[in-house]
Amino acid sequence: MKPRQSGRRRSLSLGELGEERLLWEVIAPHLPRHREVVAGVGDDCAVVRSTGAGKLLVLKTDCIVAGVHFAAEAKAAQVGWKALARPLSDFAGMSARPEFALVTLIAPWETPVAWTKELYRGLAKAAAAFEVAIVGGETSSTAGPVAISVSVAGTVEKKRWVSRSGGKAGDELFVTGTLGGSRAGKHLQFTPRIAEGRWLTKHFAVNAMMDLSDGLGADLPRLARASGVGFAVDEEALPRTRGCSVQQAIADGEDYELLLALSLDESRKLQQRWEQKFPRLRLTRIGRLTRRSKIENRNFPSGYDHFG
């Protein structure tokens, strides 16, 4: 007879569980469903049916925390820019137009007013650059580090929205810009690819797209999993930020570039037209989507995980 174990079973911590399992095993199964939701948990933004003819409502919330997303010595204006630019990058990943934002500031009592003014100057600069109206928000005190949460609402045409779940085996994979270098400060000075995302869905049949916020090593497997396919990457072809290794290009995270998948015929057209439209921004073919395989990509480096 086995001895009876005394005491309660120890609960897993978030660090032991990991960010991906937290989302799909703990949070998502218990969220209520609604018939007006087109895309919900697991994509760049939520997409719901709107009263506007031919359009969908797009919603996104994001937050940044001192010591996690920015260092204490970071310039407040750059922190403000990043706080709004992060959710805007998600809008770019769905080819959506951001319109309104709500900003919540949670800060310790001793936070300097001058720092806060600079923070909101950065927020306002990002809002003006992408024609977003900051229409309200909230403030609260905390004993912990500064945190800024931003919620954004906007729209996308029903025929133009794209998610990460439409990729097909044989699709060509592309990324905009360069990858890696976030730890050298790139993560505070990026530009959300709103214009590029809008242009892509206007002129091409993009099957799947998302923004690269956690790094190619985390986000490409998410796109492939959502699409029910595998992937093959030419690591030597990855467009690296100067001074970055292949490993950094895959795993650093916070690139805020677009990752997209489209058919071979469409990809040929895209490569012919991209440089004419965006001569200062690189577009690089990095691989393709494949039929799903249990052994494929086991050694592909992982990206950033908040609880990993």
BALOBA-1460 file (C-alpha; in Angstrom, 3 decimals):
// residues 308
<rec num="1" residu="m" x="0.000" y="0.000" z="0.000"/>
<rec num="2" residu="k" x="1.326" y="3.449" z="-0.960"/>
<rec num="3" residu="p" x="1.631" y="5.959" z="1.874"/>
<rec num="4" residu="r" x="-0.907" y="8.770" z="1.705"/>
<rec num="5" residu="q" x="0.655" y="12.117" z="0.774"/>
<rec num="6" residu="s" x="-0.072" y="14.882" z="3.225"/>
<rec num="7" residu="g" x="-0.604" y="18.533" z="2.390"/>
<rec num="8" residu="r" x="-1.864" y="20.178" z="-0.769"/>
<rec num="9" residu="r" x="-0.194" y="19.812" z="-4.149"/>
<rec num="10" residu="r" x="2.122" y="22.723" z="-4.952"/>
<rec num="11" residu="s" x="0.725" y="25.066" z="-7.593"/>
<rec num="12" residu="l" x="2.779" y="25.915" z="-10.670"/>
<rec num="13" residu="s" x="4.161" y="29.435" z="-10.920"/>
<rec num="14" residu="l" x="3.808" y="31.553" z="-14.055"/>
<rec num="15" residu="g" x="7.536" y="31.197" z="-14.637"/>
<rec num="16" residu="e" x="7.234" y="27.405" z="-14.647"/>
<rec num="17" residu="l" x="4.155" y="27.442" z="-16.887"/>
<rec num="18" residu="g" x="5.414" y="29.891" z="-19.537"/>
<rec num="19" residu="e" x="3.584" y="32.578" z="-21.491"/>
<rec num="20" residu="e" x="2.215" y="30.351" z="-24.269"/>
<rec num="21" residu="r" x="0.716" y="27.767" z="-21.921"/>
<rec num="22" residu="l" x="-0.652" y="30.531" z="-19.680"/>
<rec num="23" residu="l" x="-2.623" y="31.897" z="-22.632"/>
<rec num="24" residu="w" x="-3.940" y="28.645" z="-24.092"/>
<rec num="25" residu="e" x="-4.346" y="26.463" z="-20.982"/>
<rec num="26" residu="v" x="-5.356" y="28.939" z="-18.281"/>
<rec num="27" residu="i" x="-6.812" y="32.097" z="-19.827"/>
<rec num="28" residu="a" x="-8.385" y="31.279" z="-23.204"/>
<rec num="29" residu="p" x="-10.516" y="28.240" z="-22.220"/>
<rec num="30" residu="h" x="-12.462" y="30.289" z="-19.669"/>
<rec num="31" residu="l" x="-13.172" y="33.424" z="-21.698"/>
<rec num="32" residu="p" x="-16.816" y="33.905" z="-22.755"/>
<rec num="33" residu="r" x="-17.569" y="33.643" z="-26.471"/>
<rec num="34" residu="h" x="-19.602" y="36.114" z="-28.503"/>
<rec num="35" residu="r" x="-21.105" y="35.645" z="-31.959"/>
<rec num="36" residu="e" x="-19.865" y="39.062" z="-33.133"/>
<rec num="37" residu="v" x="-16.201" y="38.152" z="-32.563"/>
<rec num="38" residu="v" x="-14.373" y="37.392" z="-35.825"/>
<rec num="39" residu="a" x="-10.874" y="36.931" z="-34.339"/>
<rec num="40" residu="g" x="-10.100" y="36.852" z="-30.626"/>
<rec num="41" residu="v" x="-7.417" y="35.555" z="-28.292"/>
<rec num="42" residu="g" x="-4.283" y="34.390" z="-30.076"/>
<rec num="43" residu="d" x="-4.015" y="36.919" z="-32.894"/>
<rec num="44" residu="d" x="-2.406" y="40.366" z="-33.074"/>
<rec num="45" residu="c" x="-5.686" y="42.182" z="-32.342"/>
<rec num="46" residu="a" x="-9.303" y="41.305" z="-31.624"/>
<rec num="47" residu="v" x="-11.624" y="41.803" z="-34.599"/>
<rec num="48" residu="v" x="-15.385" y="42.151" z="-34.138"/>
<rec num="49" residu="r" x="-18.287" y="42.925" z="-36.431"/>
<rec num="50" residu="s" x="-19.082" y="46.623" z="-36.596"/>
<rec num="51" residu="t" x="-22.227" y="48.570" z="-37.404"/>
<rec num="52" residu="g" x="-20.318" y="50.318" z="-40.189"/>
<rec num="53" residu="a" x="-21.009" y="48.939" z="-43.647"/>
<rec num="54" residu="g" x="-18.160" y="46.818" z="-44.955"/>
<rec num="55" residu="k" x="-15.917" y="47.333" z="-41.908"/>
<rec num="56" residu="l" x="-14.826" y="45.457" z="-38.822"/>
<rec num="57" residu="l" x="-13.957" y="46.922" z="-35.412"/>
<rec num="58" residu="v" x="-10.361" y="46.231" z="-34.323"/>
<rec num="59" residu="l" x="-9.309" y="46.312" z="-30.658"/>
<rec num="60" residu="k" x="-5.942" y="45.941" z="-28.952"/>
<rec num="61" residu="t" x="-4.465" y="46.572" z="-25.522"/>
<rec num="62" residu="d" x="-0.789" y="46.477" z="-24.591"/>
<rec num="63" residu="c" x="1.393" y="47.500" z="-21.673"/>
<rec num="64" residu="i" x="5.019" y="48.253" z="-20.937"/>
<rec num="65" residu="v" x="6.671" y="47.936" z="-17.530"/>
<rec num="66" residu="a" x="9.851" y="49.541" z="-16.205"/>
<rec num="67" residu="g" x="12.587" y="46.953" z="-15.848"/>
<rec num="68" residu="v" x="10.902" y="44.664" z="-18.387"/>
<rec num="69" residu="h" x="10.231" y="46.752" z="-21.513"/>
<rec num="70" residu="f" x="12.476" y="49.721" z="-20.780"/>
<rec num="71" residu="a" x="15.358" y="50.544" z="-18.462"/>
<rec num="72" residu="a" x="15.061" y="53.114" z="-15.693"/>
<rec num="73" residu="e" x="17.472" y="55.439" z="-17.498"/>
<rec num="74" residu="a" x="15.492" y="55.369" z="-20.776"/>
<rec num="75" residu="k" x="14.289" y="58.749" z="-22.030"/>
<rec num="76" residu="a" x="10.667" y="59.282" z="-21.002"/>
<rec num="77" residu="a" x="9.637" y="60.570" z="-24.450"/>
<rec num="78" residu="q" x="10.960" y="57.375" z="-26.054"/>
<rec num="79" residu="v" x="9.088" y="55.303" z="-23.479"/>
<rec num="80" residu="g" x="5.895" y="57.168" z="-24.392"/>
<rec num="81" residu="w" x="6.475" y="56.566" z="-28.096"/>
<rec num="82" residu="k" x="6.981" y="52.854" z="-27.473"/>
<rec num="83" residu="a" x="3.887" y="52.569" z="-25.276"/>
<rec num="84" residu="l" x="1.611" y="53.619" z="-28.144"/>
<rec num="85" residu="a" x="3.690" y="52.254" z="-31.019"/>
<rec num="86" residu="r" x="3.501" y="48.691" z="-29.693"/>
<rec num="87" residu="p" x="-0.266" y="48.251" z="-30.169"/>
<rec num="88" residu="l" x="-0.057" y="50.223" z="-33.420"/>
<rec num="89" residu="s" x="2.401" y="47.605" z="-34.686"/>
<rec num="90" residu="d" x="-0.250" y="44.965" z="-34.001"/>
<rec num="91" residu="f" x="-2.703" y="46.988" z="-36.088"/>
<rec num="92" residu="a" x="-0.136" y="46.975" z="-38.887"/>
<rec num="93" residu="g" x="0.003" y="43.183" z="-38.652"/>
<rec num="94" residu="m" x="-3.702" y="43.038" z="-39.484"/>
<rec num="95" residu="s" x="-3.693" y="45.857" z="-42.060"/>
<rec num="96" residu="a" x="-5.996" y="47.868" z="-39.804"/>
<rec num="97" residu="r" x="-6.367" y="51.618" z="-39.269"/>
<rec num="98" residu="p" x="-5.912" y="52.764" z="-35.627"/>
<rec num="99" residu="e" x="-8.209" y="55.648" z="-34.642"/>
<rec num="100" residu="f" x="-8.600" y="56.072" z="-30.862"/>
<rec num="101" residu="a" x="-6.465" y="55.308" z="-27.822"/>
<rec num="102" residu="l" x="-6.891" y="55.163" z="-24.039"/>
<rec num="103" residu="v" x="-3.774" y="55.504" z="-21.869"/>
<rec num="104" residu="t" x="-3.466" y="54.260" z="-18.284"/>
<rec num="105" residu="l" x="-0.444" y="55.340" z="-16.226"/>
<rec num="106" residu="i" x="0.401" y="53.362" z="-13.084"/>
<rec num="107" residu="a" x="3.304" y="55.001" z="-11.266"/>
<rec num="108" residu="p" x="4.929" y="55.232" z="-7.817"/>
<rec num="109" residu="w" x="4.145" y="58.289" z="-5.688"/>
<rec num="110" residu="e" x="7.679" y="59.654" z="-6.080"/>
<rec num="111" residu="t" x="7.660" y="59.645" z="-9.926"/>
<rec num="112" residu="p" x="8.856" y="63.115" z="-11.104"/>
<rec num="113" residu="v" x="6.263" y="65.295" z="-12.815"/>
<rec num="114" residu="a" x="8.876" y="66.306" z="-15.401"/>
<rec num="115" residu="w" x="9.351" y="62.648" z="-16.361"/>
<rec num="116" residu="t" x="5.595" y="62.219" z="-16.713"/>
<rec num="117" residu="k" x="5.312" y="65.269" z="-18.978"/>
<rec num="118" residu="e" x="8.003" y="63.866" z="-21.245"/>
<rec num="119" residu="l" x="6.259" y="60.492" z="-21.264"/>
<rec num="120" residu="y" x="3.045" y="62.048" z="-22.553"/>
<rec num="121" residu="r" x="4.986" y="64.135" z="-25.048"/>
<rec num="122" residu="g" x="6.217" y="60.869" z="-26.561"/>
<rec num="123" residu="l" x="2.705" y="59.433" z="-26.532"/>
<rec num="124" residu="a" x="1.363" y="62.530" z="-28.272"/>
<rec num="125" residu="k" x="4.126" y="62.403" z="-30.891"/>
<rec num="126" residu="a" x="3.243" y="58.817" z="-31.806"/>
<rec num="127" residu="a" x="-0.463" y="59.634" z="-31.864"/>
<rec num="128" residu="a" x="0.079" y="62.575" z="-34.229"/>
<rec num="129" residu="a" x="2.345" y="60.543" z="-36.510"/>
<rec num="130" residu="f" x="-0.329" y="57.908" z="-37.072"/>
<rec num="131" residu="e" x="-3.440" y="60.096" z="-36.813"/>
<rec num="132" residu="v" x="-4.652" y="58.542" z="-33.560"/>
<rec num="133" residu="a" x="-6.734" y="60.497" z="-31.043"/>
<rec num="134" residu="i" x="-5.908" y="59.865" z="-27.362"/>
<rec num="135" residu="v" x="-9.399" y="60.206" z="-25.900"/>
<rec num="136" residu="g" x="-8.890" y="59.345" z="-22.234"/>
<rec num="137" residu="g" x="-7.497" y="56.794" z="-19.834"/>
<rec num="138" residu="e" x="-6.716" y="56.476" z="-16.128"/>
<rec num="139" residu="t" x="-3.985" y="57.047" z="-13.566"/>
<rec num="140" residu="s" x="-3.164" y="55.079" z="-10.443"/>
<rec num="141" residu="s" x="-0.377" y="54.839" z="-7.892"/>
<rec num="142" residu="t" x="1.642" y="51.716" z="-7.158"/>
<rec num="143" residu="a" x="4.464" y="50.611" z="-4.888"/>
<rec num="144" residu="g" x="6.079" y="48.839" z="-7.805"/>
<rec num="145" residu="p" x="7.639" y="50.027" z="-11.052"/>
<rec num="146" residu="v" x="6.024" y="52.358" z="-13.572"/>
<rec num="147" residu="a" x="3.635" y="50.681" z="-16.012"/>
<rec num="148" residu="i" x="1.816" y="52.216" z="-18.976"/>
<rec num="149" residu="s" x="-1.153" y="50.429" z="-20.540"/>
<rec num="150" residu="v" x="-2.552" y="51.572" z="-23.881"/>
<rec num="151" residu="s" x="-5.778" y="50.390" z="-25.524"/>
<rec num="152" residu="v" x="-6.412" y="51.185" z="-29.188"/>
<rec num="153" residu="a" x="-9.584" y="50.933" z="-31.277"/>
<rec num="154" residu="g" x="-9.858" y="51.215" z="-35.046"/>
<rec num="155" residu="t" x="-11.316" y="49.590" z="-38.142"/>
<rec num="156" residu="v" x="-10.447" y="47.475" z="-41.142"/>
<rec num="157" residu="e" x="-12.387" y="46.658" z="-44.282"/>
<rec num="158" residu="k" x="-13.933" y="43.181" z="-44.281"/>
<rec num="159" residu="k" x="-12.103" y="42.359" z="-47.508"/>
<rec num="160" residu="r" x="-8.755" y="43.694" z="-46.279"/>
<rec num="161" residu="w" x="-8.205" y="42.250" z="-42.818"/>
<rec num="162" residu="v" x="-5.620" y="39.500" z="-42.507"/>
<rec num="163" residu="s" x="-4.773" y="37.233" z="-39.572"/>
<rec num="164" residu="r" x="-1.979" y="34.805" z="-38.780"/>
<rec num="165" residu="s" x="-4.173" y="31.764" z="-39.505"/>
<rec num="166" residu="g" x="-4.494" y="31.857" z="-43.308"/>
<rec num="167" residu="g" x="-1.072" y="30.581" z="-44.334"/>
<rec num="168" residu="k" x="-0.860" y="27.659" z="-46.754"/>
<rec num="169" residu="a" x="1.848" y="25.080" z="-47.427"/>
<rec num="170" residu="g" x="3.980" y="26.432" z="-50.257"/>
<rec num="171" residu="d" x="3.516" y="30.093" z="-49.311"/>
<rec num="172" residu="e" x="6.627" y="32.263" z="-49.431"/>
<rec num="173" residu="l" x="7.667" y="33.962" z="-46.174"/>
<rec num="174" residu="f" x="8.871" y="37.579" z="-46.067"/>
<rec num="175" residu="v" x="9.911" y="40.060" z="-43.394"/>
<rec num="176" residu="t" x="10.245" y="43.825" z="-43.612"/>
<rec num="177" residu="g" x="13.275" y="45.728" z="-42.333"/>
<rec num="178" residu="t" x="16.031" y="44.071" z="-40.316"/>
<rec num="179" residu="l" x="15.948" y="41.760" z="-37.320"/>
<rec num="180" residu="g" x="17.859" y="41.835" z="-34.036"/>
<rec num="181" residu="g" x="19.372" y="44.676" z="-32.062"/>
<rec num="182" residu="s" x="16.559" y="45.463" z="-29.649"/>
<rec num="183" residu="r" x="18.932" y="45.337" z="-26.681"/>
<rec num="184" residu="a" x="20.992" y="48.126" z="-28.242"/>
<rec num="185" residu="g" x="18.031" y="50.513" z="-28.096"/>
<rec num="186" residu="k" x="16.192" y="49.686" z="-31.317"/>
<rec num="187" residu="h" x="13.107" y="48.723" z="-29.280"/>
<rec num="188" residu="l" x="12.547" y="52.376" z="-28.298"/>
<rec num="189" residu="q" x="12.838" y="53.881" z="-31.783"/>
<rec num="190" residu="f" x="10.902" y="51.599" z="-34.152"/>
<rec num="191" residu="t" x="8.229" y="52.657" z="-36.633"/>
<rec num="192" residu="p" x="4.963" y="50.675" z="-36.784"/>
<rec num="193" residu="r" x="4.472" y="49.446" z="-40.358"/>
<rec num="194" residu="i" x="0.924" y="50.795" z="-40.699"/>
<rec num="195" residu="a" x="1.409" y="52.194" z="-44.221"/>
<rec num="196" residu="e" x="3.150" y="49.037" z="-45.404"/>
<rec num="197" residu="g" x="0.456" y="46.753" z="-43.994"/>
<rec num="198" residu="r" x="-2.294" y="48.801" z="-45.636"/>
<rec num="199" residu="w" x="-0.499" y="48.850" z="-48.993"/>
<rec num="200" residu="l" x="0.139" y="45.113" z="-48.943"/>
<rec num="201" residu="t" x="-3.522" y="44.141" z="-48.594"/>
<rec num="202" residu="k" x="-4.623" y="46.725" z="-51.142"/>
<rec num="203" residu="h" x="-2.434" y="45.294" z="-53.910"/>
<rec num="204" residu="f" x="-1.772" y="41.649" z="-53.005"/>
<rec num="205" residu="a" x="-3.541" y="38.567" z="-51.698"/>
<rec num="206" residu="v" x="-1.707" y="38.184" z="-48.381"/>
<rec num="207" residu="n" x="-2.632" y="34.857" z="-46.802"/>
<rec num="208" residu="a" x="-1.208" y="35.469" z="-43.316"/>
<rec num="209" residu="m" x="0.543" y="38.332" z="-41.553"/>
<rec num="210" residu="m" x="1.591" y="39.443" z="-38.080"/>
<rec num="211" residu="d" x="3.987" y="41.822" z="-36.398"/>
<rec num="212" residu="l" x="7.236" y="40.528" z="-34.916"/>
<rec num="213" residu="s" x="7.130" y="41.625" z="-31.282"/>
<rec num="214" residu="d" x="8.558" y="38.575" z="-29.494"/>
<rec num="215" residu="g" x="11.089" y="37.700" z="-32.175"/>
<rec num="216" residu="l" x="10.985" y="35.467" z="-35.231"/>
<rec num="217" residu="g" x="11.757" y="32.447" z="-33.053"/>
<rec num="218" residu="a" x="8.504" y="32.903" z="-31.130"/>
<rec num="219" residu="d" x="6.242" y="34.529" z="-33.706"/>
<rec num="220" residu="l" x="6.873" y="32.410" z="-36.812"/>
<rec num="221" residu="p" x="5.922" y="29.181" z="-34.960"/>
<rec num="222" residu="r" x="2.752" y="30.968" z="-33.799"/>
<rec num="223" residu="l" x="1.817" y="31.869" z="-37.370"/>
<rec num="224" residu="a" x="2.573" y="28.339" z="-38.560"/>
<rec num="225" residu="r" x="0.609" y="26.762" z="-35.709"/>
<rec num="226" residu="a" x="-2.387" y="29.044" z="-36.290"/>
<rec num="227" residu="s" x="-2.300" y="28.167" z="-40.003"/>
<rec num="228" residu="g" x="-1.892" y="24.432" z="-39.408"/>
<rec num="229" residu="v" x="1.393" y="24.228" z="-41.333"/>
<rec num="230" residu="g" x="5.140" y="23.916" z="-40.776"/>
<rec num="231" residu="f" x="7.937" y="26.201" z="-41.944"/>
<rec num="232" residu="a" x="11.426" y="26.176" z="-43.397"/>
<rec num="233" residu="v" x="13.749" y="29.156" z="-42.861"/>
<rec num="234" residu="d" x="16.940" y="30.069" z="-44.682"/>
<rec num="235" residu="e" x="18.781" y="31.429" z="-41.662"/>
<rec num="236" residu="e" x="21.614" y="32.851" z="-43.741"/>
<rec num="237" residu="a" x="19.100" y="34.953" z="-45.679"/>
<rec num="238" residu="l" x="17.742" y="36.673" z="-42.566"/>
<rec num="239" residu="p" x="18.120" y="40.487" z="-42.802"/>
<rec num="240" residu="r" x="20.169" y="41.281" z="-39.704"/>
<rec num="241" residu="t" x="20.606" y="44.621" z="-38.019"/>
<rec num="242" residu="r" x="24.265" y="45.649" z="-38.243"/>
<rec num="243" residu="g" x="26.376" y="43.828" z="-35.673"/>
<rec num="244" residu="c" x="23.771" y="41.133" z="-34.957"/>
<rec num="245" residu="s" x="24.254" y="37.391" z="-35.287"/>
<rec num="246" residu="v" x="21.737" y="34.982" z="-36.800"/>
<rec num="247" residu="q" x="20.832" y="33.896" z="-33.258"/>
<rec num="248" residu="q" x="20.084" y="37.488" z="-32.259"/>
<rec num="249" residu="a" x="18.047" y="38.088" z="-35.401"/>
<rec num="250" residu="i" x="15.863" y="35.130" z="-34.480"/>
<rec num="251" residu="a" x="15.669" y="35.472" z="-30.704"/>
<rec num="252" residu="d" x="16.232" y="39.093" z="-29.583"/>
<rec num="253" residu="g" x="12.584" y="40.107" z="-30.020"/>
<rec num="254" residu="e" x="10.998" y="43.567" z="-30.222"/>
<rec num="255" residu="d" x="11.705" y="43.997" z="-33.942"/>
<rec num="256" residu="y" x="8.184" y="45.311" z="-34.715"/>
<rec num="257" residu="e" x="8.536" y="44.365" z="-38.362"/>
<rec num="258" residu="l" x="5.969" y="42.536" z="-40.483"/>
<rec num="259" residu="l" x="6.083" y="38.802" z="-41.149"/>
<rec num="260" residu="l" x="3.875" y="37.775" z="-44.072"/>
<rec num="261" residu="a" x="3.018" y="34.726" z="-46.144"/>
<rec num="262" residu="l" x="1.672" y="34.726" z="-49.687"/>
<rec num="263" residu="s" x="1.595" y="32.444" z="-52.705"/>
<rec num="264" residu="l" x="4.532" y="32.071" z="-55.067"/>
<rec num="265" residu="d" x="2.759" y="34.010" z="-57.840"/>
<rec num="266" residu="e" x="1.851" y="36.861" z="-55.500"/>
<rec num="267" residu="s" x="5.356" y="36.934" z="-54.028"/>
<rec num="268" residu="r" x="6.873" y="37.483" z="-57.452"/>
<rec num="269" residu="k" x="4.602" y="40.471" z="-58.044"/>
<rec num="270" residu="l" x="5.381" y="41.809" z="-54.582"/>
<rec num="271" residu="q" x="9.145" y="41.697" z="-55.080"/>
<rec num="272" residu="q" x="8.805" y="43.565" z="-58.357"/>
<rec num="273" residu="r" x="6.793" y="46.407" z="-56.821"/>
<rec num="274" residu="w" x="8.071" y="46.727" z="-53.251"/>
<rec num="275" residu="e" x="11.259" y="48.681" z="-53.896"/>
<rec num="276" residu="q" x="9.413" y="51.225" z="-56.027"/>
<rec num="277" residu="k" x="6.943" y="51.911" z="-53.216"/>
<rec num="278" residu="f" x="9.270" y="51.618" z="-50.198"/>
<rec num="279" residu="p" x="12.834" y="52.219" z="-51.482"/>
<rec num="280" residu="r" x="14.249" y="52.774" z="-47.979"/>
<rec num="281" residu="l" x="12.803" y="49.673" z="-46.360"/>
<rec num="282" residu="r" x="14.065" y="46.188" z="-47.084"/>
<rec num="283" residu="l" x="11.781" y="43.281" z="-47.894"/>
<rec num="284" residu="t" x="13.431" y="39.872" z="-47.625"/>
<rec num="285" residu="r" x="12.288" y="36.379" z="-48.512"/>
<rec num="286" residu="i" x="13.324" y="34.209" z="-45.550"/>
<rec num="287" residu="g" x="11.729" y="30.841" z="-46.335"/>
<rec num="288" residu="r" x="8.404" y="29.176" z="-46.906"/>
<rec num="289" residu="l" x="5.529" y="27.431" z="-45.201"/>
<rec num="290" residu="t" x="5.483" y="23.636" z="-45.485"/>
<rec num="291" residu="r" x="3.261" y="20.711" z="-44.653"/>
<rec num="292" residu="r" x="3.232" y="20.192" z="-40.909"/>
<rec num="293" residu="s" x="5.879" y="17.818" z="-39.544"/>
<rec num="294" residu="k" x="6.422" y="16.666" z="-35.965"/>
<rec num="295" residu="i" x="10.215" y="16.691" z="-36.324"/>
<rec num="296" residu="e" x="10.596" y="19.903" z="-38.314"/>
<rec num="297" residu="n" x="12.153" y="23.003" z="-36.730"/>
<rec num="298" residu="r" x="12.883" y="21.388" z="-33.363"/>
<rec num="299" residu="n" x="16.200" y="23.221" z="-33.216"/>
<rec num="300" residu="f" x="14.828" y="26.595" z="-34.327"/>
<rec num="301" residu="p" x="15.811" y="29.123" z="-31.606"/>
<rec num="302" residu="s" x="12.953" y="30.444" z="-29.501"/>
<rec num="303" residu="g" x="12.091" y="34.113" z="-29.063"/>
<rec num="304" residu="y" x="11.018" y="36.130" z="-26.023"/>
<rec num="305" residu="d" x="8.601" y="34.724" z="-23.425"/>
<rec num="306" residu="h" x="7.433" y="36.936" z="-20.543"/>
<rec num="307" residu="f" x="7.166" y="33.925" z="-18.229"/>
<rec num="308" residu="g" x="9.805" y="31.705" z="-19.844"/>
